[in-house]
Amino acid sequence: MSNPHNTKNCPIMGTDKCIFEETGKCPITEISNMLAKRWTMQIMRELLAGNRRFNELQKSLKSISPRVLSERLDEMEKYGIIKREIYAEVPVKVEYSVTEKGKDLKESLTYLAKWWIKWELKK
């Protein structure tokens, strides 16, 4: 697969070699696939605050549909940033939490939030 970028260096990583040449994947594209869908970062915000059940997430995110919430949770679990734990109770209890990989995103999300606050308040 040929490099889809116009350059051999990486302006994001500040390196003279594009990681795509080694992996066949662009980190920005992969991150976008993982986090850029609507509701994903809001779900991360909620789960970084603590474990949640499906109904708790739906209630805190107000206008998200059950179908979209279910899809996003499945995608996030597939990427390994959250996990679903099923408890053998009646009724069955399902709880979502952030994995170590997901917890590693907190600093980046905090940085993005601070960036937004910095520039939004300059208006």
Residue pairs with C-beta under 8 A, 6 or more apart in sequence:
1 24
3 18
3 20
3 21
4 20
4 26
5 18
5 20
5 26
7 18
8 16
8 17
8 18
8 21
9 15
9 16
9 17
9 18
10 17
10 18
10 19
12 27
12 28
13 19
13 27
18 26
19 25
19 26
19 27
20 26
34 40
34 75
34 79
34 81
35 41
35 44
35 105
37 72
37 75
38 68
39 61
39 64
39 68
39 69
39 72
40 72
40 75
40 76
41 109
42 61
42 64
43 57
43 61
43 69
43 72
43 73
43 76
43 82
44 76
44 81
44 82
44 98
44 102
44 105
44 109
45 109
46 52
46 57
46 60
46 61
47 57
47 82
47 96
47 97
47 98
47 102
48 98
48 102
48 103
48 106
48 109
51 95
51 96
51 97
52 60
52 95
52 96
52 97
53 93
53 94
53 95
53 96
54 66
54 69
54 70
54 73
54 94
54 96
57 64
57 69
57 73
57 96
58 64
58 66
58 69
61 69
73 82
73 84
73 96
76 82
76 102
77 83
77 84
79 101
80 99
80 101
80 102
81 98
81 99
81 101
81 102
81 105
82 96
82 97
82 98
82 99
82 102
83 96
83 97
83 98
83 99
84 94
84 95
84 96
85 94
85 95
85 96
85 97
86 92
86 93
86 94
87 93
87 94
87 95
